Amino acid sequence: MLRPEKPALGGLAPESLEALLAPLPPFRSRQILTWIYRRVSSFDEMTNLPKALRSDLAARFILYSSAVSACFEDPDGTAKLQITLWDGARIEAVLLSDGGGRKTACLSTQAGCPAGCVFCKTGLLGFRRDLDSAEIVEQFLHLRSKEAEIANIVIMGMGEPLLNLEEVRRALLVFTSPDGLALSPRRITLSTCGIAEGIRELADKGPPVRLALSLTTADEALRERLMPLALTNPLATLKDTLAYYQQRTGRRLTLEAVLLGGINTRPEDADALAAFAGGLEAAVNLIPWNPVDGLSFEGRPLQEPGRRELRTFTAALEKRGLNVTQRFRKGRSIAGACGQLGVVHTERFVPRCPVNSR
Ligand code: SF4
C-alpha cells in the first residue's frame, strides 16, 4: 500500500505543522492544532476558521494517517483500541483507569517487536516496522476521543521503544512541548527491555521522562534465556547505564519483573534482584504474568505465578529492603494487559464500544 497522497496533520510537531501550513500565519496553525488535540474528525468542525480555509485544508491534507479499526472494553474500565496504519499494519493502544478516575494511555512504538521476549505476545508476532513519531502521537489523540483528560502516558505497548529511539524522542517532544500537548515529562514513563546504548542516548538528549527497566530477573543466565536482547546488554552494563540515567535526570527508576510461575520467583531471584537494585534509587514493580496462548519456555507452557508464590516472593524482596509494588491486572478480558498486546483477530473479542474512526 502506498502512503496517502495528502499529508496528515494529526501527529506533527507544532513547528512542523507551522512550516507545512506556511504562509498561513502562526496563530492559524495554533488554532488548527487546538482542534486536532480535541481529536476532531473533519476540518469542517474547526469552526473558528473561515469556511474557505477549511475547504482548502481538506483539499490539501488529511487529519490523521491512522484510523481506529476496533475498540474493546473490559468491565474493569480498560479500553483497547486497534489502530490500522496507512500501510495496513495494525497496532494497539490501551487506556487504563486507576480506579480513582485517573487515566493513563499505553502507547505502541513498533508494529510487532523484534526483541522476542518469550513471555510476551507481541514478541511472538515478530517485527513488521517502526512507527513514525506522528503514528505514536496519533494513538494518544485516538485515545483522547474516548477520554479527554489523560493524566499519564506509558510507552509500554507493542515494540521496544529504544530500538526506534529517534521517532520515539520526536513523539516525546510533542507530548512535552509547551506548544504541543504540554505534559510534564514526569507524567511519562518509558519502559525498555534494556538497551544500554539507547538509555544513555535518552539520558543525554532527553526529554527526561521516567524510565522503567523490564528486568524480569537479575539472574543473568536465566535472563538471557528469557530475553534474547540480554545477550548483548549485560546486567553490569545496564546497571551502570541506569545509574547514569538517574544522575542525569534525577528520576527515580522502576525495575519491572514479569513473574513467571515456577521460573523467576526462586529465593536466588530475590537475592539477585536485591543485589542489582543496590545503589540505585529504584522501586520494584511486580507484574504477575498475564496468560497468552501459545507461549512456552524451553518446551514448557508458561504459567501464572500462584498466589502463595507471589506472596512469598514479594515478602522475600521486602525482607531484602526493596520497595515493592504489584501491578494491577487490568484489561485481561480484552487481551489488553501487560504482555498481551498482539492485535487480536478472533471473534472471541467482540468490539463493545463505538468505533470512532476518521
Ligand atoms: S516485552 Fe516489550 S521488548 Fe519484549 S517482546 Fe514484548 S514488546 Fe518487545
Boltz pocket constraint, residues with backbone or C-beta under 6 A from the ligand:
constraints:
  - pocket:
      binder: B
      contacts: [[A, 112], [A, 113], [A, 114], [A, 115], [A, 116], [A, 117], [A, 120], [A, 121], [A, 122], [A, 123], [A, 124], [A, 156], [A, 157], [A, 158], [A, 159], [A, 160], [A, 193], [A, 214]]
      max_distance: 6.0
